[in-house]
Amino acid sequence: MQVMSVKKTHFILLVISAVMALFSVYSLAIINQVYRINFSWYSELNDRFVNQERNVSGDKWMLSVYPESMVLEVIPSIEDAERVVREYDIKRPQFFALNYKRWTMLYCSLGEVNSPDYRIKVVDIVQRENVVEVKVSLNSPREGEENRLNKNRTYMPEDIVIIDNSAFPVRGKLYFIFKDQAGRQISEKVCYID
């Protein structure tokens, strides 16, 4: 009779241990959950923000050196928008037409360059806890074509993206990590999203 109760006790302990192990695995999976963040990007062609997939098939020549004039900014408030416009002398009405209580803006630019082949586009945004990874596709002229560039003409490749604040599963103090299409970190910003 005593052997039977010991086996029953061991069985109960085994069941409790298994449930605890499954709960721990589930908790770790929830903690490490990666959420895709939907965003809209400003289309010059449509003169509005659109929620379409970006075509980056032509972005074949990654930048080997990032320009000093490259800008990667997270803009969660009108005060930040005013600072960025002032600091980089941006002439974009989109910065002041946005309701920052609802939206967060990302502004990416390579600064002034001398070829239309330079491009910068946000292609993916994901969040894991309080870390937001922003994948940016960068393109430069084909190797060997730098000498044929028009030195008298300048271009300003830029990208403006907006994110509905409700799309962030975790808000508060967030770390935005900007990475190129090869996964190399190119910038890091910290900001507060309500």
Backbone torsions as a table, in degrees:
resi	resn	phi	psi	omega
1	MET	NA	-40.8	-179.6
2	GLN	-67.8	-36.1	178.1
3	VAL	-62.4	-39.1	179.8
4	MET	-64.2	-42.0	-179.1
5	SER	-70.7	-31.4	176.3
6	VAL	-67.0	-43.5	177.7
7	LYS	-62.6	-40.9	179.4
8	LYS	-64.5	-41.8	178.2
9	THR	-63.8	-44.5	177.6
10	HIS	-61.9	-40.8	179.1
11	PHE	-62.7	-43.6	178.7
12	ILE	-63.3	-43.4	177.9
13	LEU	-63.2	-38.9	178.1
14	LEU	-63.5	-43.1	178.5
15	VAL	-64.2	-44.7	179.2
16	ILE	-62.7	-42.1	178.5
17	SER	-63.1	-41.7	179.5
18	ALA	-64.5	-43.0	178.6
19	VAL	-62.8	-42.5	179.0
20	MET	-64.0	-40.9	179.0
21	ALA	-64.0	-44.2	178.3
22	LEU	-63.5	-40.5	177.9
23	PHE	-63.1	-40.8	178.3
24	SER	-63.7	-43.9	178.1
25	VAL	-62.0	-44.0	178.7
26	TYR	-61.6	-43.4	179.5
27	SER	-61.9	-43.9	177.9
28	LEU	-63.2	-39.2	178.6
29	ALA	-63.5	-41.1	178.4
30	ILE	-65.4	-42.4	-179.3
31	ILE	-62.7	-40.5	-177.5
32	ASN	-90.0	11.6	-179.4
33	GLN	-62.0	133.4	177.7
34	VAL	-106.3	127.5	-179.4
35	TYR	-110.8	129.5	174.8
36	ARG	-79.1	132.5	-179.2
37	ILE	-101.8	121.8	175.7
38	ASN	-76.0	143.1	179.8
39	PHE	-145.7	163.4	175.0
40	SER	-119.7	145.8	-179.6
41	TRP	-120.3	151.1	-176.8
42	TYR	-79.7	123.1	178.8
43	SER	-101.2	117.0	176.0
44	GLU	-62.4	-38.0	-178.6
45	LEU	-61.6	-44.1	-179.0
46	ASN	-91.6	-10.9	-177.9
47	ASP	54.4	42.4	178.0
48	ARG	-165.6	169.4	175.3
49	PHE	-79.9	134.6	-179.4
50	VAL	-125.3	154.7	179.9
51	ASN	-113.7	65.8	-179.3
52	GLN	-119.6	155.5	176.8
53	GLU	-67.6	143.0	-178.0
54	ARG	-84.7	140.1	174.3
55	ASN	-93.6	114.1	179.2
56	VAL	-120.9	18.5	-178.2
57	SER	-63.7	-26.0	179.0
58	GLY	-85.2	-5.7	-178.9
59	ASP	-86.9	82.1	-174.8
60	LYS	-105.3	-18.0	-174.2
61	TRP	-111.6	91.7	-179.1
62	MET	-66.2	152.9	176.5
63	LEU	-72.1	131.0	176.4
64	SER	-87.1	-30.2	177.3
65	VAL	-129.8	131.3	-179.7
66	TYR	-84.7	134.7	-179.7
67	PRO	-64.8	147.2	177.5
68	GLU	-63.6	-26.6	-178.0
69	SER	-83.0	2.9	-179.0
70	MET	-65.2	137.7	-178.8
71	VAL	-124.1	127.6	173.4
72	LEU	-132.7	104.4	-173.4
73	GLU	-123.9	144.2	170.3
74	VAL	-107.3	127.3	-173.7
75	ILE	-124.2	94.6	-178.3
76	PRO	-94.1	-3.2	-176.2
77	SER	-148.3	164.1	178.5
78	ILE	-64.9	-32.4	178.1
79	GLU	-64.9	-41.0	176.9
80	ASP	-66.9	-37.8	177.6
81	ALA	-61.8	-45.1	179.0
82	GLU	-62.2	-41.0	179.0
83	ARG	-63.1	-46.3	-178.2
84	VAL	-65.5	-43.2	178.8
85	VAL	-60.9	-44.2	179.3
86	ARG	-66.1	-48.0	-174.5
87	GLU	-65.1	-37.9	-176.2
88	TYR	-109.6	6.4	178.3
89	ASP	52.3	55.3	-177.9
90	ILE	-92.1	133.7	178.9
91	LYS	-110.1	68.6	-177.1
92	ARG	-126.9	116.3	178.4
93	PRO	-66.4	-21.0	-178.9
94	GLN	-59.0	-27.1	-178.4
95	PHE	-66.2	-29.5	-175.4
96	PHE	-107.2	-3.6	179.4
97	ALA	-95.0	4.2	-173.8
98	LEU	-99.2	140.0	174.0
99	ASN	-86.3	99.3	-175.1
100	TYR	-73.5	-8.0	173.2
101	LYS	-73.0	-26.3	-179.0
102	ARG	-104.9	-31.9	-170.8
103	TRP	-118.7	153.1	168.9
104	THR	-120.5	138.0	-178.3
105	MET	-109.3	143.6	169.1
106	LEU	-114.1	132.2	177.1
107	TYR	-120.8	124.8	-178.9
108	CYS	-127.9	133.3	179.5
109	SER	-150.1	149.3	173.2
110	LEU	-93.4	-1.7	-175.5
111	GLY	78.6	-166.4	-179.2
112	GLU	-75.2	128.6	177.8
113	VAL	-131.5	169.8	-175.6
114	ASN	-112.9	25.7	176.6
115	SER	-150.6	140.5	175.3
116	PRO	-73.5	-6.6	178.7
117	ASP	-75.3	-16.3	175.2
118	TYR	-73.4	133.2	178.9
119	ARG	-144.2	154.3	173.2
120	ILE	-143.6	127.8	-178.3
121	LYS	-144.6	134.9	170.7
122	VAL	-78.5	125.1	-176.9
123	VAL	-115.0	-18.7	-179.1
124	ASP	-160.0	143.8	176.0
125	ILE	-136.2	127.2	176.7
126	VAL	-132.7	155.6	179.6
127	GLN	-130.7	135.0	172.0
128	ARG	-126.4	112.4	-174.2
129	GLU	52.5	-117.5	-176.6
130	ASN	-103.0	18.3	177.2
131	VAL	-110.9	124.2	178.9
132	VAL	-111.5	118.6	178.6
133	GLU	-99.0	127.4	-179.7
134	VAL	-113.4	114.6	178.3
135	LYS	-89.9	125.1	-176.8
136	VAL	-117.3	129.1	175.5
137	SER	-91.5	125.6	-179.6
138	LEU	-117.3	143.0	178.2
139	ASN	-138.4	145.7	176.7
140	SER	-130.8	171.4	175.8
141	PRO	-60.7	155.1	178.2
142	ARG	-58.7	144.2	179.7
143	GLU	-54.5	135.9	179.0
144	GLY	90.8	-11.1	-178.5
145	GLU	-96.3	1.5	-178.1
146	GLU	-62.2	-32.4	-177.6
147	ASN	-72.0	-21.3	-178.3
148	ARG	-92.1	7.7	-177.8
149	LEU	-73.5	149.0	177.4
150	ASN	-79.7	105.4	-176.1
151	LYS	-71.7	-16.4	-177.9
152	ASN	-89.1	-11.3	-177.7
153	ARG	-112.3	138.0	178.5
154	THR	-121.6	153.7	179.2
155	TYR	-130.5	158.1	179.5
156	MET	-129.3	83.4	177.2
157	PRO	-68.3	126.9	-178.6
158	GLU	-149.3	164.4	178.5
159	ASP	-144.8	135.3	177.2
160	ILE	-121.4	125.8	-176.9
161	VAL	-127.1	141.7	174.0
162	ILE	-121.8	145.2	-179.4
163	ILE	-128.1	128.2	173.9
164	ASP	-67.8	126.6	-176.8
165	ASN	-57.6	-27.0	179.3
166	SER	-70.1	-13.5	179.1
167	ALA	-75.0	-18.9	178.6
168	PHE	-79.1	116.7	179.9
169	PRO	-68.1	-27.6	175.8
170	VAL	-124.0	132.3	178.4
171	ARG	-121.3	179.6	-175.3
172	GLY	110.2	-138.5	179.2
173	LYS	-78.3	113.1	-177.7
174	LEU	-117.3	143.6	176.3
175	TYR	-103.9	114.5	178.2
176	PHE	-95.0	119.5	179.1
177	ILE	-109.6	116.8	177.2
178	PHE	-92.7	129.0	179.1
179	LYS	-128.2	149.2	175.9
180	ASP	-82.3	-179.9	-174.7
181	GLN	-67.4	-13.5	175.5
182	ALA	-92.1	-0.7	178.9
183	GLY	88.5	6.4	178.2
184	ARG	-79.2	132.9	178.1
185	GLN	-71.1	130.4	-179.9
186	ILE	-116.5	-15.1	178.4
187	SER	-167.5	159.8	177.4
188	GLU	-142.5	133.3	178.6
189	LYS	-132.1	147.9	175.2
190	VAL	-118.3	132.8	175.1
191	CYS	-153.0	169.0	-178.3
192	TYR	-108.5	126.7	177.6
193	ILE	-115.7	123.4	177.7
194	ASP	-83.0	NA	NA
